[in-house]
């Protein structure tokens, strides 16, 4: 007698989870220190090592305007900061940070681009609803939450995202750290469910809307970011505040489906890995710092060969357990290409120099190879070139 549809799905999920764990562990045996090595560096077609290291760093900064002698602008100009992340509010100090109005934002992004010696991504979190750095009261378009969009059709979600992408592109913003691909399996999740950031509790609907949102942004020339791999919809805690353990609530059959479907249909952007701990996937490290998750599950298991970006490395899920250099070492070895330091959960004016210097020390000491850095550079440069106009 055949099982019912619901029972079949539950059985498949129970089978899929141990399969994922075995796949991750098997892959890790072949790549315990990170992703496969890239071809040897050829000085004739490479930027300097320092610039390639800078291309792996995305940092936030203070100021709605940047004077010519601003230290952060100098870090951009020197190539030590390859990409920037914009915020509307300054959390440590209160008040505004980078965003006042469309006109001011266009001036700011133009100054940043003029200073950059190479490919630069200018990013913002513009999911909609509660997570919007560009507010209607400042003159930007209104954007409903993912939960609201998920109640309509994927085509409508795609159309809204295309409008958003056109606005972002006109402002000089090239990356939207959206959409959320997390399945709304726990409405009381403080980081997802309570904030309406998931499109649906149905994995297939979440997948359809996330893909439509990403494709809409891409049509307008803006790079989307699928997040938070491997899925935190069922979590009970917020990784901003501490370690988020998804060992008991994660369901491989549903939480990985939006990623598998997006990759199958040609995901046009990046993938963000979350600071999520799963003892069955990696008994030691959260996903962002785990070769078993990033290289094993995401790259080798699901086949993603594009850019991988971290969640904010200043979240307490990381800073409570790892020092700056150790966290950078583990993330790069895991296979992360761009390390995000929002510099907004805590403010450190010297962070651009510190992060770049830590990366340089790791290469100089032999803990990270130049070939590993080149592999990330090539992925980043290829993505930038694909969207260049």
VEXDREN-2710 file (C-alpha; in Angstrom, 1 decimal):
% VEXDREN-2710
k/r/px/py/pz
1/UNK/0.0/0.0/0.0
2/UNK/1.4/3.4/-1.0
3/UNK/1.9/6.0/1.7
4/UNK/-0.1/9.2/1.7
5/UNK/1.5/12.4/0.2
6/UNK/2.2/13.8/3.7
7/UNK/3.7/10.6/5.0
8/UNK/5.9/10.3/1.8
9/UNK/7.2/13.8/2.4
10/UNK/8.1/13.1/6.0
11/UNK/9.8/9.8/5.1
12/UNK/11.8/11.6/2.3
13/UNK/12.9/14.3/4.7
14/UNK/14.0/11.7/7.3
15/UNK/16.1/10.0/4.6
16/UNK/17.4/13.2/3.1
17/UNK/18.8/14.6/6.4
18/UNK/21.2/11.7/7.1
19/UNK/22.1/11.6/3.4
20/UNK/23.2/15.3/3.7
21/UNK/25.2/14.6/6.7
22/UNK/27.0/11.7/5.1
23/UNK/27.6/13.8/2.0
24/UNK/29.1/16.7/4.0
25/UNK/31.4/14.4/6.0
26/UNK/32.5/12.6/2.9
27/UNK/33.3/15.9/1.1
28/UNK/35.2/17.1/4.1
29/UNK/37.6/14.2/3.9
30/UNK/38.8/15.6/0.6
31/UNK/38.8/19.3/1.5
32/UNK/39.3/19.7/5.3
33/UNK/41.1/23.0/4.9
34/UNK/38.7/24.7/2.4
35/UNK/37.8/24.6/-1.3
36/UNK/39.7/23.1/-4.1
37/UNK/42.9/25.0/-4.9
38/UNK/42.7/27.3/-7.9
39/UNK/45.3/27.4/-10.7
40/UNK/48.7/29.0/-9.9
41/UNK/48.7/32.8/-9.8
42/UNK/49.9/34.5/-13.0
43/UNK/51.2/38.0/-12.2
44/UNK/50.5/39.0/-15.7
45/UNK/46.7/38.9/-15.3
46/UNK/46.3/39.4/-11.5
47/UNK/45.9/42.5/-9.4
48/UNK/48.2/42.8/-6.4
49/UNK/47.7/40.4/-3.5
50/UNK/46.7/43.3/-1.3
51/UNK/43.9/44.3/-3.7
52/UNK/42.7/40.7/-4.0
53/UNK/42.6/40.5/-0.2
54/UNK/40.6/43.8/-0.1
55/UNK/38.1/42.3/-2.6
56/UNK/37.2/39.8/0.1
57/UNK/36.2/42.5/2.6
58/UNK/32.8/44.3/2.7
59/UNK/32.7/46.9/5.4
60/UNK/30.3/49.5/6.8
61/UNK/31.4/53.0/7.7
62/UNK/30.0/56.2/9.3
63/UNK/29.0/59.2/7.3
64/UNK/26.4/60.4/4.8
65/UNK/29.2/62.3/3.1
66/UNK/32.9/61.3/2.7
67/UNK/35.4/64.1/2.5
68/UNK/38.5/63.5/0.3
69/UNK/40.7/62.9/3.3
70/UNK/38.3/60.6/5.1
71/UNK/40.2/57.5/6.5
72/UNK/37.6/55.1/5.2
73/UNK/37.7/56.6/1.8
74/UNK/41.5/56.2/1.9
75/UNK/41.1/52.5/2.8
76/UNK/38.8/52.1/-0.3
77/UNK/41.3/54.0/-2.5
78/UNK/44.2/51.8/-1.4
79/UNK/42.2/48.7/-2.2
80/UNK/42.1/47.5/1.4
81/UNK/38.3/47.6/1.4
82/UNK/36.9/46.2/-1.7
83/UNK/33.1/46.6/-1.0
84/UNK/30.8/48.6/1.2
85/UNK/27.6/48.1/3.1
86/UNK/25.2/50.9/3.8
87/UNK/23.0/51.5/6.8
88/UNK/20.3/54.1/7.6
89/UNK/20.8/54.1/11.4
90/UNK/24.0/54.1/13.4
91/UNK/23.3/51.5/16.1
92/UNK/26.2/52.3/18.6
93/UNK/25.9/56.0/18.4
94/UNK/22.2/56.6/17.5
95/UNK/21.1/58.8/14.7
96/UNK/21.7/58.6/11.0
97/UNK/24.5/56.8/9.3
98/UNK/24.8/56.7/5.5
99/UNK/21.4/57.4/4.1
100/UNK/19.4/60.6/4.1
101/UNK/17.7/61.0/0.7
102/UNK/18.0/59.7/-2.9
103/UNK/20.1/62.7/-4.0
104/UNK/22.5/62.4/-1.1
105/UNK/22.9/58.7/-1.6
106/UNK/23.7/59.1/-5.3
107/UNK/26.5/61.5/-4.4
108/UNK/27.9/59.1/-1.8
109/UNK/27.9/56.0/-4.0
110/UNK/29.5/58.1/-6.8
111/UNK/32.3/59.1/-4.5
112/UNK/32.9/55.5/-3.4
113/UNK/33.0/54.2/-6.9
114/UNK/35.4/57.0/-8.1
115/UNK/37.8/56.0/-5.3
116/UNK/37.7/52.2/-5.9
117/UNK/40.7/50.8/-7.8
118/UNK/38.8/47.7/-8.9
119/UNK/35.4/46.0/-9.0
120/UNK/33.3/47.3/-6.1
121/UNK/30.0/46.1/-4.7
122/UNK/27.9/48.6/-2.9
123/UNK/25.3/46.7/-0.8
124/UNK/22.2/47.4/1.3
125/UNK/19.7/45.2/3.2
126/UNK/16.4/46.0/1.4
127/UNK/14.2/43.0/2.0
128/UNK/11.0/44.9/2.6
129/UNK/8.7/45.3/5.6
130/UNK/10.7/45.5/8.8
131/UNK/14.1/45.2/7.1
132/UNK/14.5/48.3/5.0
133/UNK/17.5/50.6/5.0
134/UNK/15.7/52.8/2.4
135/UNK/12.6/54.2/4.0
136/UNK/9.6/55.8/2.3
137/UNK/9.8/58.8/4.6
138/UNK/13.3/59.5/3.1
139/UNK/11.8/59.5/-0.5
140/UNK/12.4/55.8/-1.4
141/UNK/9.8/53.3/-2.7
142/UNK/7.6/51.4/-0.2
143/UNK/8.2/47.7/-0.2
144/UNK/6.1/45.2/1.7
145/UNK/7.4/42.3/3.8
146/UNK/8.3/39.0/2.3
147/UNK/5.4/37.5/4.2
148/UNK/3.0/39.9/2.5
149/UNK/4.6/39.3/-0.9
150/UNK/4.3/35.5/-0.3
151/UNK/0.5/35.8/-0.1
152/UNK/0.4/36.9/-3.8
153/UNK/1.9/35.4/-6.9
154/UNK/5.6/34.9/-7.6
155/UNK/5.1/37.0/-10.7
156/UNK/3.9/39.9/-8.6
157/UNK/6.9/39.4/-6.3
158/UNK/9.2/39.5/-9.3
159/UNK/7.6/42.7/-10.6
160/UNK/8.0/44.4/-7.3
161/UNK/11.6/43.3/-7.1
162/UNK/12.2/44.7/-10.6
163/UNK/10.9/48.1/-9.5
164/UNK/13.1/47.9/-6.5
165/UNK/16.1/46.9/-8.6
166/UNK/15.6/49.9/-10.9
167/UNK/15.5/52.2/-7.9
168/UNK/18.7/50.7/-6.4
169/UNK/20.5/50.8/-9.7
170/UNK/19.6/54.5/-10.1
171/UNK/21.1/55.2/-6.6
172/UNK/24.4/53.5/-7.4
173/UNK/23.7/50.4/-5.3
174/UNK/24.7/47.1/-7.0
175/UNK/23.9/44.4/-4.4
176/UNK/20.7/43.8/-2.4
177/UNK/21.3/41.4/0.6
178/UNK/18.0/39.8/-0.2
179/UNK/15.9/37.7/-0.6
180/UNK/15.5/35.5/2.5
181/UNK/15.1/31.9/1.5
182/UNK/14.4/30.7/5.0
183/UNK/11.2/28.7/5.3
184/UNK/8.7/30.1/7.9
185/UNK/8.6/26.9/10.0
186/UNK/8.7/28.7/13.3
187/UNK/6.5/31.9/13.4
188/UNK/8.0/32.7/16.8
189/UNK/11.6/32.8/15.4
190/UNK/12.9/36.2/16.6
191/UNK/15.0/36.8/13.6
192/UNK/12.7/35.6/10.8
193/UNK/9.1/34.6/11.8
194/UNK/8.3/37.5/14.1
195/UNK/9.6/40.0/11.6
196/UNK/7.7/38.6/8.6
197/UNK/11.0/38.0/6.7
198/UNK/10.1/34.6/5.1
199/UNK/7.9/34.3/2.1
200/UNK/6.0/31.2/3.2
201/UNK/5.9/28.2/5.5
202/UNK/5.6/26.1/2.3
203/UNK/9.1/25.3/1.1
204/UNK/8.0/25.3/-2.6
205/UNK/6.3/28.7/-2.3
206/UNK/9.3/30.1/-0.4
207/UNK/11.5/28.9/-3.2
208/UNK/9.3/30.3/-6.0
209/UNK/9.0/33.7/-4.4
210/UNK/12.7/33.9/-3.5
211/UNK/13.7/33.0/-7.0
212/UNK/11.2/35.5/-8.5
213/UNK/12.6/38.3/-6.2
214/UNK/16.1/37.5/-7.2
215/UNK/15.3/37.4/-10.9
216/UNK/13.5/40.7/-10.7
217/UNK/16.5/42.4/-9.1
218/UNK/18.8/40.8/-11.7
219/UNK/16.7/42.1/-14.6
220/UNK/17.3/45.6/-13.3
221/UNK/21.1/45.0/-13.0
222/UNK/21.2/44.5/-9.2
223/UNK/22.8/41.4/-7.7
224/UNK/20.6/39.4/-5.3
225/UNK/21.8/37.5/-2.3
226/UNK/20.0/34.3/-1.3
227/UNK/20.1/33.9/2.5
228/UNK/20.6/32.4/5.2
229/UNK/22.2/29.1/4.2
230/UNK/21.6/26.3/5.3
231/UNK/18.3/27.7/6.6
232/UNK/17.3/29.2/9.9
233/UNK/13.5/29.4/9.6
234/UNK/12.9/27.1/12.5
235/UNK/15.5/28.7/14.8
236/UNK/14.5/29.8/18.3
237/UNK/17.3/32.4/18.7
238/UNK/18.9/35.3/16.8
239/UNK/22.6/35.0/15.8
240/UNK/23.0/38.7/16.3
241/UNK/22.7/38.0/20.1
242/UNK/24.5/34.6/20.4
243/UNK/25.0/31.2/18.9
244/UNK/21.9/29.9/17.0
245/UNK/21.7/26.1/17.3
246/UNK/19.5/24.6/14.6
247/UNK/20.5/21.0/15.2
248/UNK/17.0/19.9/16.3
249/UNK/14.8/22.3/14.2
250/UNK/16.6/22.1/10.8
251/UNK/14.9/19.9/8.2
252/UNK/17.1/19.2/5.2
253/UNK/14.2/18.3/2.9
254/UNK/12.5/21.7/3.3
255/UNK/15.3/24.1/4.4
256/UNK/17.6/23.2/1.5
257/UNK/14.8/23.1/-1.2
258/UNK/14.8/26.9/-2.0
259/UNK/18.6/26.7/-2.6
260/UNK/18.4/23.5/-4.7
261/UNK/15.6/24.9/-6.8
262/UNK/17.3/28.3/-7.3
263/UNK/20.6/26.7/-8.4
264/UNK/18.7/24.3/-10.7
265/UNK/17.1/27.3/-12.4
266/UNK/20.2/29.5/-12.6
267/UNK/20.5/31.6/-9.5
268/UNK/21.8/35.0/-10.7
269/UNK/23.6/36.3/-7.6
270/UNK/25.4/35.3/-4.4
271/UNK/24.6/33.0/-1.5
272/UNK/24.9/34.2/2.1
273/UNK/25.9/31.7/4.8
274/UNK/24.4/32.3/8.2
275/UNK/26.1/31.9/11.6
276/UNK/24.1/28.7/12.3
277/UNK/25.3/25.8/14.3
278/UNK/24.2/22.2/13.4
279/UNK/26.0/19.5/15.3
280/UNK/25.1/17.0/12.6
281/UNK/26.6/19.1/9.8
282/UNK/29.7/20.3/11.7
283/UNK/30.1/19.4/15.4
284/UNK/32.6/22.3/16.0
285/UNK/31.8/25.4/14.0
286/UNK/28.8/27.5/12.8
287/UNK/28.1/27.3/9.1
288/UNK/30.0/30.4/8.1
289/UNK/33.2/29.0/9.5
290/UNK/32.6/25.4/8.4
291/UNK/34.3/23.7/5.4
292/UNK/31.9/20.9/5.8
293/UNK/28.9/23.2/5.2
294/UNK/30.3/25.8/2.7
295/UNK/32.6/23.6/0.6
296/UNK/31.0/20.2/1.5
297/UNK/27.2/20.9/1.4
298/UNK/26.8/24.1/-0.5
299/UNK/29.5/23.8/-3.2
300/UNK/30.1/20.1/-3.6
301/UNK/26.7/18.8/-2.4
302/UNK/24.4/21.4/-4.1
303/UNK/26.8/22.4/-6.8
304/UNK/27.0/26.2/-6.1
305/UNK/30.1/27.6/-7.8
306/UNK/29.4/31.3/-7.5
307/UNK/30.2/33.9/-4.8
308/UNK/29.6/33.0/-1.2
309/UNK/29.2/35.9/1.2
310/UNK/29.2/35.7/5.0
311/UNK/26.6/37.2/7.4
312/UNK/27.9/40.0/9.5
313/UNK/31.1/38.7/11.2
314/UNK/30.5/41.0/14.1
315/UNK/27.4/39.1/15.3
316/UNK/27.8/37.7/18.7
317/UNK/27.4/34.1/17.4
318/UNK/31.0/34.7/16.1
319/UNK/32.5/37.4/18.3
320/UNK/31.6/35.6/21.6
321/UNK/33.6/32.5/20.5
322/UNK/36.3/33.6/18.0
323/UNK/38.9/36.3/17.7
324/UNK/39.0/38.4/14.5
325/UNK/41.9/36.6/12.9
326/UNK/40.7/33.1/13.9
327/UNK/37.2/33.8/12.5
328/UNK/38.7/35.2/9.2
329/UNK/41.0/32.1/8.9
330/UNK/38.1/29.6/9.4
331/UNK/35.7/31.5/7.1
332/UNK/38.2/31.7/4.2
333/UNK/39.3/28.1/4.7
334/UNK/35.6/27.1/4.7
335/UNK/35.2/28.7/1.3
336/UNK/33.6/32.1/1.9
337/UNK/34.6/34.7/-0.7
338/UNK/33.4/37.9/0.9
339/UNK/33.6/38.6/4.6
340/UNK/31.0/41.2/5.8
341/UNK/31.9/43.5/8.7
342/UNK/29.0/45.9/9.1
343/UNK/30.9/47.9/11.8
344/UNK/27.5/48.8/13.1
345/UNK/26.8/46.2/15.8
346/UNK/30.0/47.7/17.4
347/UNK/32.1/50.5/16.0
348/UNK/35.8/50.3/15.4
349/UNK/37.3/53.1/13.3
350/UNK/40.4/50.9/12.7
351/UNK/38.5/47.8/11.6
352/UNK/39.3/48.2/7.8
353/UNK/43.1/48.2/8.6
354/UNK/42.7/45.4/11.2
355/UNK/40.7/43.1/8.9
356/UNK/43.0/43.6/5.9
357/UNK/46.1/43.2/8.0
358/UNK/44.7/39.9/9.6
359/UNK/44.1/38.5/6.1
360/UNK/47.6/39.5/5.0
361/UNK/49.2/37.9/8.0
362/UNK/47.3/34.6/7.4
363/UNK/48.7/34.5/3.8
364/UNK/52.2/35.5/4.8
365/UNK/52.3/32.8/7.5
366/UNK/51.1/30.2/5.0
367/UNK/47.9/29.5/6.8
368/UNK/46.0/30.6/3.7
369/UNK/47.5/30.2/0.2
370/UNK/47.6/32.9/-2.4
371/UNK/45.9/30.4/-4.7
372/UNK/42.9/30.3/-2.3
373/UNK/42.7/34.1/-2.4
374/UNK/42.9/34.0/-6.2
375/UNK/40.0/31.6/-6.3
376/UNK/37.7/34.1/-4.5
377/UNK/39.0/37.0/-6.6
378/UNK/38.1/35.2/-9.8
379/UNK/34.6/34.4/-8.6
380/UNK/34.1/38.0/-7.4
381/UNK/35.5/39.5/-10.6
382/UNK/33.4/37.2/-12.8
383/UNK/30.2/38.2/-11.0
384/UNK/31.0/41.9/-11.2
385/UNK/31.8/41.6/-15.0
386/UNK/28.5/39.8/-15.5
387/UNK/26.6/42.8/-14.2
388/UNK/28.9/45.5/-15.6
389/UNK/27.2/48.0/-18.0
END
